[in-house]
Amino acid sequence: MNAKQRRALLIGIVGFIAIGGFPPWKDTSPPPAGTPLPFAPISMPPVVDGHSIEIDVTRLAIMWILMVVVTAASIWLGKESEGSSKEAGGSPLSVEPINQLPARSSTPKSSGAQILDSITSEAKASGVKSASQSTALRLKFPDTKVGELLTEAEDDPEYWTLVCDAKGRLEVPPGKRFQLELAKDKEVSLDFLSSMGSKDARSAIVSLDLSESELDLESLSYLKYLPSLEELDLSGTEIGDGELEEIAKLSQLKKLWLDDTNTSKAAAEKLSALSNLKKLSLSHLDGTEVEINSLKLRIPSCEVVVREGNK
């Protein structure tokens, strides 16, 4: 029994009891006997001087029968409604889209519903008929919300559209790229990344937005469980030079934001092992051309951004 059916049953039971506690009455003497009287509480029947009053059992039975019929019909319709929604099919994700948010800039034009429709269409075209099939990728987040899951916009890979809260178990179609944006209103550890799903499922997370979050810095070691991580935003966090050694292990990283953190230019040289890095933002630091060039020599083909737009 689904929620709608349970609600209908509860309303029916309450109505059945209410009718019994506030029944119809009738006048049984003197003639004409059986004259209907108004409804009244069972503990306070209507009073007519010199007359005998009793519950109108016939009217009460009719009302109870009607209540049972209406309740049964409501329960049946609730079942039909659930069946229709299942036959209509759902999206490859187990939740409805909400709206969309940009990765770091303005909001794209298409709506979250359109994005989810696009995911569904592409999944069907590639042979993914439903999220319940074995081809779907399963992600497991903590039961309490840790952030939001976004998918890459079709018309601009720089933008991400909001799909759902990162909470509980989700199923996503293969071949899509996702961003996980950590919640900013509470301290969150990244230890859940180690049990978030299979390697293929974890590889679907290519962007991680930890900006301005109350991040447990000791949990940065769990970033290794995102083997395809290309973008990492740590802006506005308490990360310092000591934590950059963990970041330097992310070999697939292409974009890294360290704005308004406790990192220094000297420590940033630890990132020289990131041969795929294309952009490093350290806008909280001042830098001369010589210092920037020195850093760039350690990270080839990388755009380095410091205060006032110096590159």
C-alpha positions as CSV (number, residue, x, y, z in Angstrom):
1,M,0.0,0.0,0.0
2,N,1.5,3.3,-1.1
3,A,1.3,6.7,0.7
4,K,-1.8,7.8,-1.2
5,Q,-3.7,4.6,-0.3
6,R,-2.7,4.8,3.3
7,R,-3.9,8.4,3.5
8,A,-7.3,7.3,2.0
9,L,-7.6,4.5,4.5
10,L,-6.9,6.8,7.4
11,I,-9.4,9.3,6.2
12,G,-12.0,6.6,5.8
13,I,-11.4,5.2,9.4
14,V,-11.6,8.7,10.8
15,G,-14.9,9.4,8.9
16,F,-16.4,6.0,10.0
17,I,-15.6,6.8,13.6
18,A,-16.9,10.4,13.3
19,I,-20.3,9.2,11.9
20,G,-20.6,6.8,14.7
21,G,-19.9,9.4,17.3
22,F,-22.3,12.0,15.7
23,P,-25.1,9.8,14.4
24,P,-28.5,10.7,13.0
25,W,-31.5,10.4,15.3
26,K,-35.3,9.8,15.0
27,D,-38.4,10.4,17.0
28,T,-40.2,7.1,17.8
29,S,-43.2,8.4,19.7
30,P,-45.9,9.5,19.7
31,P,-47.1,8.9,16.1
32,P,-46.0,9.5,13.4
33,A,-43.1,7.3,14.6
34,G,-39.7,7.4,12.8
35,T,-39.7,11.2,12.2
36,P,-36.0,12.0,11.3
37,L,-34.2,14.3,13.6
38,P,-30.9,16.2,13.1
39,F,-27.4,14.7,13.8
40,A,-26.2,15.1,17.3
41,P,-23.4,13.7,19.5
42,I,-24.1,10.2,20.8
43,S,-23.7,11.4,24.4
44,M,-26.0,14.4,23.8
45,P,-29.1,13.2,21.8
46,P,-31.7,15.8,20.8
47,V,-34.5,16.4,23.3
48,V,-38.2,16.7,22.4
49,D,-40.5,17.0,25.3
50,G,-42.8,13.9,25.7
51,H,-41.1,12.1,22.9
52,S,-39.0,9.0,22.8
53,I,-35.7,9.5,20.8
54,E,-33.3,6.9,19.5
55,I,-30.5,6.5,16.9
56,D,-31.8,6.2,13.3
57,V,-30.0,2.9,12.6
58,T,-31.1,2.8,8.9
59,R,-29.7,6.2,8.1
60,L,-26.5,5.4,10.1
61,A,-26.0,2.1,8.2
62,I,-26.4,3.9,4.9
63,M,-23.9,6.5,5.8
64,W,-21.4,3.9,7.0
65,I,-21.8,1.9,3.8
66,L,-21.2,5.0,1.7
67,M,-18.1,5.8,3.7
68,V,-16.8,2.2,3.1
69,V,-17.5,2.5,-0.6
70,V,-15.8,5.9,-1.0
71,T,-12.8,4.7,1.0
72,A,-12.4,1.5,-1.0
73,A,-12.7,3.5,-4.3
74,S,-10.0,6.0,-3.1
75,I,-7.6,3.1,-2.2
76,W,-8.2,1.5,-5.6
77,L,-7.6,4.8,-7.5
78,G,-4.4,5.3,-5.5
79,K,-3.2,1.9,-6.7
80,E,-4.2,2.7,-10.3
81,S,-2.3,6.1,-10.1
82,E,0.9,4.3,-8.9
83,G,0.6,1.7,-11.7
84,S,0.2,4.4,-14.4
85,S,3.2,6.3,-13.2
86,K,5.3,3.1,-13.4
87,E,4.1,2.3,-16.9
88,A,4.9,5.8,-18.1
89,G,8.5,5.2,-17.1
90,G,10.9,7.4,-15.2
91,S,14.2,9.0,-15.6
92,P,17.5,7.1,-15.2
93,L,17.9,8.9,-11.9
94,S,15.8,7.9,-8.9
95,V,14.8,11.5,-8.1
96,E,13.2,14.3,-10.0
97,P,15.4,17.2,-11.2
98,I,15.0,20.5,-9.3
99,N,16.5,23.4,-11.2
100,Q,19.9,24.2,-12.4
101,L,23.0,26.0,-11.2
102,P,26.1,27.1,-13.0
103,A,29.5,25.7,-12.1
104,R,31.1,29.1,-11.4
105,S,29.2,31.6,-13.4
106,S,25.7,32.4,-14.8
107,T,22.8,30.0,-15.1
108,P,22.4,28.2,-18.5
109,K,19.1,28.5,-20.4
110,S,17.8,24.9,-20.4
111,S,15.8,23.7,-17.4
112,G,16.6,20.8,-15.1
113,A,13.7,18.9,-16.5
114,Q,15.0,19.3,-20.0
115,I,18.4,18.1,-18.9
116,L,16.9,15.0,-17.3
117,D,14.8,14.4,-20.4
118,S,18.0,14.6,-22.5
119,I,19.7,12.1,-20.2
120,T,16.7,9.7,-20.6
121,S,16.7,10.0,-24.4
122,E,20.4,9.4,-24.7
123,A,20.2,6.4,-22.3
124,K,17.5,4.8,-24.3
125,A,19.4,5.4,-27.6
126,S,22.4,3.6,-26.1
127,G,20.3,0.7,-25.0
128,V,19.6,1.8,-21.4
129,K,15.9,1.2,-21.1
130,S,15.6,2.0,-17.4
131,A,17.6,2.8,-14.3
132,S,16.9,-0.6,-12.8
133,Q,18.9,-2.4,-15.5
134,S,22.4,-3.6,-14.8
135,T,23.8,-0.9,-17.1
136,A,22.9,1.8,-14.7
137,L,25.6,3.1,-12.4
138,R,24.7,3.1,-8.7
139,L,26.0,5.8,-6.4
140,K,25.6,5.5,-2.6
141,F,25.7,8.7,-0.5
142,P,25.1,9.0,3.2
143,D,21.4,8.9,4.3
144,T,21.7,12.6,5.3
145,K,22.3,15.2,2.5
146,V,26.0,15.9,1.9
147,G,25.5,18.2,-1.0
148,E,24.1,18.3,-4.5
149,L,24.7,16.2,-7.7
150,L,24.9,18.1,-11.0
151,T,25.4,17.0,-14.6
152,E,27.4,18.7,-17.4
153,A,25.3,21.0,-19.5
154,E,24.9,19.9,-23.1
155,D,25.5,23.3,-24.7
156,D,28.4,24.4,-22.6
157,P,30.8,22.1,-20.6
158,E,31.7,25.0,-18.3
159,Y,28.2,24.8,-16.8
160,W,26.6,22.3,-14.6
161,T,22.8,21.7,-14.1
162,L,21.4,20.6,-10.8
163,V,19.9,17.1,-10.8
164,C,19.2,16.2,-7.2
165,D,20.4,16.2,-3.6
166,A,23.4,14.0,-2.9
167,K,21.6,11.7,-0.5
168,G,20.9,8.0,-0.2
169,R,21.1,5.6,-3.2
170,L,21.0,7.0,-6.7
171,E,21.2,5.4,-10.2
172,V,22.7,7.3,-13.1
173,P,23.1,6.3,-16.8
174,P,26.6,5.5,-18.0
175,G,28.4,7.9,-20.2
176,K,27.3,11.1,-18.3
177,R,29.6,13.4,-16.4
178,F,28.7,14.7,-13.0
179,Q,29.8,17.2,-10.4
180,L,29.4,16.8,-6.7
181,E,29.0,20.0,-4.8
182,L,29.5,19.7,-1.1
183,A,27.1,21.3,1.4
184,K,28.3,24.6,2.8
185,D,26.2,24.8,5.9
186,K,27.8,21.9,7.9
187,E,31.1,20.1,8.4
188,V,31.3,17.2,6.0
189,S,33.9,14.4,5.8
190,L,34.8,12.8,2.4
191,D,35.2,9.3,3.9
192,F,31.9,8.3,2.1
193,L,33.8,8.5,-1.2
194,S,35.4,5.1,-0.5
195,S,32.1,3.3,-0.4
196,M,30.2,5.4,-2.9
197,G,30.0,2.7,-5.5
198,S,32.0,0.7,-8.1
199,K,35.0,2.3,-9.8
200,D,32.9,2.9,-12.9
201,A,30.2,4.7,-10.8
202,R,32.8,6.8,-9.0
203,S,34.5,7.6,-12.3
204,A,31.3,9.4,-13.3
205,I,32.2,12.2,-10.8
206,V,34.6,14.3,-12.8
207,S,34.2,17.6,-10.8
208,L,34.2,18.2,-7.1
209,D,33.1,21.6,-5.7
210,L,34.2,21.9,-2.1
211,S,34.3,25.7,-2.1
212,E,33.4,27.5,1.1
213,S,32.5,24.2,2.8
214,E,33.4,23.3,6.3
215,L,35.6,20.6,5.0
216,D,37.3,18.0,7.2
217,L,40.8,18.5,5.9
218,E,42.0,15.1,7.2
219,S,39.5,13.5,4.8
220,L,41.2,14.8,1.7
221,S,43.0,11.5,1.4
222,Y,39.7,10.0,0.2
223,L,39.9,12.0,-3.0
224,K,41.9,9.1,-4.5
225,Y,38.6,7.2,-4.8
226,L,37.5,9.6,-7.6
227,P,39.8,8.2,-10.3
228,S,38.5,10.5,-13.1
229,L,38.5,13.7,-11.1
230,E,39.3,16.6,-13.5
231,E,38.1,19.7,-11.6
232,L,38.5,20.5,-7.9
233,D,37.4,23.7,-6.3
234,L,38.8,24.4,-2.8
235,S,38.2,28.1,-2.8
236,G,37.4,29.6,0.6
237,T,38.4,26.6,2.6
238,E,41.0,26.2,5.3
239,I,43.3,24.1,3.1
240,G,47.0,25.0,3.6
241,D,50.4,24.0,2.3
242,G,50.3,20.7,4.2
243,E,47.3,19.4,2.4
244,L,48.6,20.0,-1.1
245,E,50.5,16.7,-1.0
246,E,47.2,14.9,-1.2
247,I,46.1,17.1,-4.1
248,A,49.3,16.4,-6.0
249,K,48.3,12.7,-6.2
250,L,45.3,13.5,-8.4
251,S,46.9,12.7,-11.7
252,Q,43.9,13.4,-13.9
253,L,43.3,16.9,-12.5
254,K,42.9,19.6,-15.1
255,K,41.5,22.6,-13.2
256,L,42.2,23.5,-9.6
257,W,40.9,26.5,-7.6
258,L,42.7,27.5,-4.4
259,D,41.5,31.1,-4.1
260,D,41.2,32.5,-0.6
261,T,42.9,29.6,1.1
262,N,46.0,29.3,3.3
263,T,48.3,28.1,0.5
264,S,51.5,29.8,-0.6
265,K,53.3,30.1,-4.0
266,A,56.2,28.0,-2.6
267,A,53.9,25.2,-1.5
268,A,52.0,25.3,-4.8
269,E,55.1,24.0,-6.5
270,K,54.2,20.7,-5.0
271,L,51.6,20.5,-7.7
272,S,54.3,20.1,-10.4
273,A,53.5,16.4,-10.6
274,L,50.1,17.3,-12.1
275,S,51.1,17.1,-15.8
276,N,47.5,17.4,-17.0
277,L,46.8,20.6,-15.1
278,K,45.6,23.3,-17.4
279,K,44.4,26.0,-14.9
280,L,45.5,26.9,-11.4
281,S,43.8,29.8,-9.6
282,L,45.6,31.4,-6.6
283,S,43.9,34.8,-6.8
284,H,44.6,35.5,-3.1
285,L,48.3,35.7,-3.9
286,D,50.3,38.5,-5.4
287,G,52.9,37.5,-7.9
288,T,55.6,39.0,-10.1
289,E,56.1,37.9,-13.6
290,V,59.3,36.1,-12.6
291,E,57.5,34.2,-9.8
292,I,54.6,33.2,-12.0
293,N,56.9,32.1,-14.8
294,S,58.9,30.0,-12.3
295,L,55.7,28.3,-11.2
296,K,54.6,27.7,-14.8
297,L,57.9,26.1,-15.6
298,R,57.1,23.5,-12.9
299,I,53.6,23.0,-14.3
300,P,53.9,23.0,-18.2
301,S,50.9,24.3,-20.2
302,C,49.2,25.5,-17.1
303,E,47.4,28.9,-16.8
304,V,48.3,30.3,-13.4
305,V,46.0,33.1,-12.1
306,V,47.0,35.3,-9.1
307,R,45.6,38.6,-7.6
308,E,44.4,41.3,-10.0
309,G,44.3,39.0,-13.0
310,N,48.0,38.5,-13.4
311,K,48.8,35.4,-15.3
